């Protein structure tokens, strides 16, 4: 097997010079670098990746923890994260908490034992903040608040709620139903601290994504528009969303529901079920999606959607991961990425 000593002999340079070229550290003149690379090519030398990682105290492996890869939002986000990590020379190790028992704990253990360079946490977590801050290793939180010193990335969900509210008010909606996950997630900090939840306190949660529902409720209340919230189960519970949609559509004749807001999954179910029942969209029922993944073009009608910027979200998350790996300071305010409203075929003009 060809080693660095063979390369050094072939190039006529010292072993330390070959090491600097292979590990991309320190200064080496252009002439020396060219001689080493020519010798490596001549001898078909392949650097020992494990040895290089040990030398740099790096694994070039980053864990990404998501609730489920089946969900179009997390599938899309993961694809963007993997691309951005690869551009930094990092590999992605994926954990879907719904599909791998104890996966989150195993990944944290690997991080503690320096078997990973960092973790991007995109799943809902019930661990207290001091659990994450005690790890003292590179962690980036996506749409989560995990504690001081841990970078937090997410969309401007309050902006998303305002965009939806203004559109629904302007199109004359009278009764809006929001379909989403368990309501108790909205106020996990309030429950943890023993506080009484305030329905419109946007900061009593470690789960910022729910702020679009809370902001939407706040705006609709101010405009005098009737609204209600229907729970559909956890993010991976697709049948729960389908059941919730059917319950809402069954109540339309009685309750006068004329608008539904949900994630892309819930909105797509709603359009398909409404069309099968002969309900006219958007004349009788407006449907608005939140996320803006590929699913919004595949529901039978092109969905009106608040679109999250996956390129910016993934790029920022990976930039903060590189900051954490390289020991640069973390902005405690977090990064908030703007969203946009795409009006399509499921809301009135």
C-alpha positions as CSV (number, residue, x, y, z in Angstrom):
1,X,0.0,0.0,0.0
2,X,1.3,3.4,-1.0
3,X,1.9,5.8,2.0
4,X,2.9,9.4,2.5
5,X,6.6,8.3,2.9
6,X,6.4,6.9,-0.7
7,X,4.9,10.1,-1.9
8,X,7.6,12.2,-0.2
9,X,10.4,10.0,-1.7
10,X,8.9,10.3,-5.2
11,X,8.5,14.0,-4.9
12,X,11.8,14.6,-3.3
13,X,10.3,16.5,-0.4
14,X,10.0,15.9,3.4
15,X,7.2,13.8,5.0
16,X,5.9,17.0,6.8
17,X,5.5,18.7,3.4
18,X,3.4,15.9,2.1
19,X,1.3,16.0,5.3
20,X,0.7,19.7,4.9
21,X,-0.5,19.2,1.3
22,X,-2.7,16.2,2.1
23,X,-4.3,17.8,5.2
24,X,-4.5,21.3,3.6
25,X,-2.9,23.0,6.6
26,X,0.1,25.4,6.8
27,X,2.0,27.0,4.0
28,X,3.5,25.1,1.1
29,X,4.9,26.8,-2.0
30,X,3.2,26.3,-5.3
31,X,6.2,24.5,-6.7
32,X,6.3,22.0,-3.7
33,X,2.5,21.5,-3.8
34,X,2.6,20.7,-7.5
35,X,5.5,18.2,-7.0
36,X,3.5,16.5,-4.2
37,X,0.3,16.3,-6.2
38,X,2.2,15.0,-9.3
39,X,3.8,12.2,-7.1
40,X,0.4,11.4,-5.6
41,X,-1.1,11.0,-9.1
42,X,1.9,8.9,-10.3
43,X,1.7,6.5,-7.3
44,X,-2.2,6.5,-7.3
45,X,-2.0,7.6,-3.7
46,X,-5.3,7.9,-1.9
47,X,-5.2,9.8,1.5
48,X,-6.4,7.9,4.5
49,X,-9.6,9.7,5.3
50,X,-9.8,8.3,8.9
51,X,-6.3,9.5,9.6
52,X,-7.0,12.9,8.2
53,X,-10.1,13.3,10.4
54,X,-8.2,12.2,13.5
55,X,-5.5,14.7,12.6
56,X,-8.1,17.5,12.3
57,X,-10.4,16.2,15.1
58,X,-13.2,16.1,12.6
59,X,-15.5,13.4,11.2
60,X,-17.0,15.6,8.4
61,X,-20.3,14.0,9.4
62,X,-23.4,16.0,10.6
63,X,-26.5,14.5,11.9
64,X,-29.9,15.8,10.8
65,X,-32.8,14.9,13.1
66,X,-36.4,15.3,11.7
67,X,-39.8,14.0,12.9
68,X,-40.3,12.0,9.7
69,X,-38.9,11.9,6.2
70,X,-42.3,11.0,4.8
71,X,-43.6,14.6,5.3
72,X,-43.0,16.7,2.2
73,X,-41.8,19.7,4.3
74,X,-39.0,17.7,6.0
75,X,-38.2,15.7,2.8
76,X,-37.7,19.0,1.0
77,X,-35.7,20.6,3.8
78,X,-33.5,17.5,4.2
79,X,-32.7,17.6,0.5
80,X,-31.6,21.2,0.7
81,X,-29.6,20.6,3.9
82,X,-27.8,17.7,2.3
83,X,-26.8,19.8,-0.7
84,X,-25.6,22.7,1.5
85,X,-23.6,20.3,3.8
86,X,-22.0,18.6,0.8
87,X,-20.9,22.0,-0.5
88,X,-19.0,22.3,2.8
89,X,-17.4,18.9,2.4
90,X,-19.7,17.4,5.0
91,X,-21.8,14.2,4.8
92,X,-25.3,13.9,6.2
93,X,-26.5,11.3,8.6
94,X,-30.3,11.3,8.8
95,X,-32.5,10.4,11.8
96,X,-36.3,10.2,11.5
97,X,-37.6,10.1,15.1
98,X,-40.9,8.6,14.1
99,X,-39.2,5.7,12.3
100,X,-36.2,5.1,14.6
101,X,-36.8,4.4,18.3
102,X,-34.2,6.3,20.5
103,X,-32.7,7.8,17.3
104,X,-32.4,11.2,18.9
105,X,-30.6,9.9,22.0
106,X,-28.2,7.8,19.9
107,X,-27.3,10.8,17.8
108,X,-26.6,12.9,20.8
109,X,-24.5,10.1,22.3
110,X,-22.5,10.0,19.0
111,X,-22.0,13.8,19.2
112,X,-20.8,13.6,22.8
113,X,-18.3,10.9,21.8
114,X,-17.0,13.1,18.9
115,X,-18.4,10.6,16.3
116,X,-20.1,13.6,14.6
117,X,-19.1,17.2,14.0
118,X,-22.6,18.5,14.9
119,X,-26.4,18.0,14.8
120,X,-29.1,20.0,13.2
121,X,-32.3,19.4,15.3
122,X,-35.5,19.8,13.3
123,X,-37.8,17.6,15.5
124,X,-40.0,18.6,18.4
125,X,-38.2,17.8,21.6
126,X,-39.4,17.5,25.2
127,X,-35.9,17.7,26.7
128,X,-35.4,20.8,29.0
129,X,-33.0,23.5,27.7
130,X,-30.2,22.5,30.0
131,X,-30.1,19.0,28.4
132,X,-29.0,20.6,25.1
133,X,-26.8,23.3,26.5
134,X,-24.9,20.7,28.6
135,X,-23.7,18.8,25.6
136,X,-21.2,21.6,24.7
137,X,-20.9,20.4,21.1
138,X,-22.1,22.0,17.8
139,X,-25.9,22.1,17.6
140,X,-28.2,24.1,15.4
141,X,-31.9,24.2,16.1
142,X,-34.3,24.5,13.2
143,X,-37.7,25.9,14.2
144,X,-36.9,25.1,17.8
145,X,-35.5,27.0,20.8
146,X,-33.0,24.8,22.6
147,X,-31.4,27.3,25.0
148,X,-28.7,29.9,25.2
149,X,-25.6,29.5,23.0
150,X,-27.4,27.3,20.5
151,X,-28.1,28.8,17.1
152,X,-31.8,28.9,16.1
153,X,-33.0,29.1,12.5
154,X,-36.6,29.4,11.2
155,X,-39.0,31.3,9.0
156,X,-40.8,34.5,10.0
157,X,-44.0,32.7,11.0
158,X,-45.6,35.8,12.4
159,X,-45.2,37.4,9.0
160,X,-46.8,34.2,7.5
161,X,-49.8,34.5,9.8
162,X,-50.3,38.2,8.9
163,X,-50.1,37.4,5.2
164,X,-52.8,34.8,5.4
165,X,-55.0,36.9,7.7
166,X,-54.9,39.9,5.4
167,X,-55.6,37.8,2.3
168,X,-58.6,36.0,4.0
169,X,-60.0,39.3,5.3
170,X,-59.7,40.9,1.9
171,X,-61.4,38.0,0.2
172,X,-64.4,38.2,2.5
173,X,-63.8,35.0,4.6
174,X,-66.4,34.7,7.4
175,X,-65.4,31.5,9.2
176,X,-61.9,30.2,9.1
177,X,-60.8,26.8,10.4
178,X,-57.2,26.1,11.1
179,X,-56.1,22.4,11.1
180,X,-52.8,21.6,12.8
181,X,-50.9,19.6,15.4
182,X,-51.6,19.2,19.1
183,X,-52.5,22.6,20.7
184,X,-50.6,21.9,23.8
185,X,-47.3,22.3,21.8
186,X,-48.2,25.9,21.5
187,X,-47.5,26.6,25.2
188,X,-44.9,24.1,26.2
189,X,-42.9,26.8,28.0
190,X,-46.0,28.0,29.9
191,X,-46.8,24.4,31.0
192,X,-43.1,23.8,31.9
193,X,-43.0,26.9,34.0
194,X,-46.4,26.4,35.7
195,X,-47.8,29.5,34.0
196,X,-51.3,30.0,32.8
197,X,-51.2,30.0,29.0
198,X,-52.2,33.2,27.3
199,X,-53.8,32.3,24.0
200,X,-52.0,35.1,22.3
201,X,-48.5,35.0,23.9
202,X,-46.2,34.1,21.1
203,X,-43.3,33.5,23.3
204,X,-44.5,30.8,25.6
205,X,-43.3,28.1,23.3
206,X,-40.1,26.5,22.2
207,X,-41.8,25.7,18.9
208,X,-41.8,28.9,16.8
209,X,-43.7,27.4,13.8
210,X,-47.0,27.6,15.7
211,X,-46.7,31.3,15.7
212,X,-48.3,31.5,12.3
213,X,-51.5,30.0,13.8
214,X,-51.4,32.3,16.8
215,X,-50.7,35.4,14.7
216,X,-53.5,34.4,12.3
217,X,-55.9,34.0,15.2
218,X,-54.9,37.4,16.6
219,X,-55.4,39.1,13.2
220,X,-58.7,37.4,12.5
221,X,-60.1,38.3,16.0
222,X,-59.1,42.0,15.4
223,X,-61.0,41.9,12.1
224,X,-64.1,40.3,13.6
225,X,-63.7,37.1,11.5
226,X,-64.9,33.9,13.2
227,X,-62.2,31.2,13.6
228,X,-61.5,27.9,15.3
229,X,-58.7,25.4,15.6
230,X,-59.0,21.7,14.9
231,X,-56.3,19.3,16.1
232,X,-55.1,16.7,13.6
233,X,-52.5,14.8,15.6
234,X,-48.7,14.8,15.3
235,X,-46.9,15.8,12.1
236,X,-46.4,12.2,11.0
237,X,-50.1,11.4,11.5
238,X,-51.4,11.7,8.0
239,X,-54.7,9.8,8.8
240,X,-55.3,12.3,11.6
241,X,-55.2,15.2,9.1
242,X,-57.5,13.3,6.7
243,X,-60.0,12.7,9.6
244,X,-59.8,16.4,10.7
245,X,-60.5,17.5,7.1
246,X,-63.5,15.3,6.8
247,X,-64.9,16.5,10.1
248,X,-64.5,20.1,9.0
249,X,-66.2,19.5,5.6
250,X,-69.0,17.6,7.3
251,X,-69.7,20.7,9.5
252,X,-69.7,23.2,6.6
253,X,-73.5,23.3,6.0
254,X,-74.1,23.8,9.7
255,X,-71.2,26.1,10.8
256,X,-70.8,28.1,7.6
257,X,-67.1,27.3,7.2
258,X,-65.8,29.0,4.1
259,X,-62.0,28.9,4.6
260,X,-59.5,26.2,5.7
261,X,-55.8,26.9,6.6
262,X,-53.4,24.0,7.1
263,X,-50.0,22.7,6.3
264,X,-49.5,21.5,2.7
265,X,-50.6,18.0,3.8
266,X,-53.9,19.2,5.3
267,X,-54.6,21.7,2.5
268,X,-54.0,19.0,-0.2
269,X,-56.4,16.6,1.6
270,X,-58.9,19.3,1.9
271,X,-58.9,20.2,-1.8
272,X,-59.1,16.6,-2.9
273,X,-61.9,15.8,-0.5
274,X,-63.9,19.0,-1.3
275,X,-63.7,18.4,-5.0
276,X,-64.9,14.8,-4.5
277,X,-67.9,16.2,-2.6
278,X,-68.7,18.7,-5.3
279,X,-67.7,21.7,-3.2
280,X,-66.7,24.6,-5.4
281,X,-63.2,26.0,-4.7
282,X,-62.7,28.9,-4.1
283,X,-66.3,30.0,-4.5
284,X,-67.7,28.0,-1.6
285,X,-64.4,27.1,0.2
286,X,-61.1,28.9,0.2
287,X,-58.0,26.7,1.0
288,X,-54.6,28.1,2.1
289,X,-51.5,26.0,2.6
290,X,-48.5,26.7,4.8
291,X,-45.0,25.6,3.6
292,X,-45.1,25.8,-0.2
293,X,-43.5,22.4,-1.0
294,X,-44.0,20.4,-4.3
295,X,-47.3,19.1,-2.8
296,X,-49.0,22.5,-3.4
297,X,-48.9,21.8,-7.2
298,X,-50.2,18.2,-7.0
299,X,-53.5,18.5,-5.1
300,X,-55.8,18.8,-8.1
301,X,-55.7,22.6,-8.0
302,X,-52.6,24.7,-7.5
303,X,-52.8,25.8,-3.9
304,X,-52.5,29.3,-2.5
305,X,-49.6,29.0,-0.1
306,X,-47.3,30.8,2.3
307,X,-44.0,29.6,1.0
308,X,-41.0,29.0,3.2
309,X,-37.6,29.8,1.5
310,X,-35.9,26.4,1.6
311,X,-32.7,27.6,0.0
312,X,-32.2,30.4,2.5
313,X,-33.3,28.2,5.5
314,X,-30.8,25.4,4.6
315,X,-28.0,27.8,3.6
316,X,-28.4,29.7,6.9
317,X,-28.6,26.5,9.0
318,X,-25.4,25.1,7.5
319,X,-23.6,28.5,7.9
320,X,-24.5,28.5,11.6
321,X,-23.3,24.9,11.8
322,X,-20.0,25.9,10.4
323,X,-19.8,28.7,12.9
324,X,-20.5,26.3,15.7
325,X,-17.9,23.7,14.4
326,X,-15.2,26.4,14.1
327,X,-16.0,28.0,17.4
328,X,-17.4,31.3,16.2
329,X,-19.9,33.1,18.5
330,X,-23.6,32.5,18.2
331,X,-26.2,35.2,17.7
332,X,-28.7,34.6,20.6
333,X,-31.5,36.4,18.6
334,X,-31.5,33.6,16.0
335,X,-32.0,33.9,12.2
336,X,-35.5,34.6,10.9
337,X,-36.0,34.0,7.2
338,X,-38.9,35.9,5.4
339,X,-41.7,34.0,3.8
340,X,-43.8,34.9,0.8
341,X,-47.5,34.4,-0.2
342,X,-48.3,32.8,-3.5
343,X,-51.9,33.2,-4.6
344,X,-53.1,30.5,-6.9
345,X,-56.4,28.7,-7.6
346,X,-57.8,28.1,-4.1
347,X,-58.6,31.7,-2.9
348,X,-60.9,34.3,-4.2
349,X,-59.6,37.2,-6.2
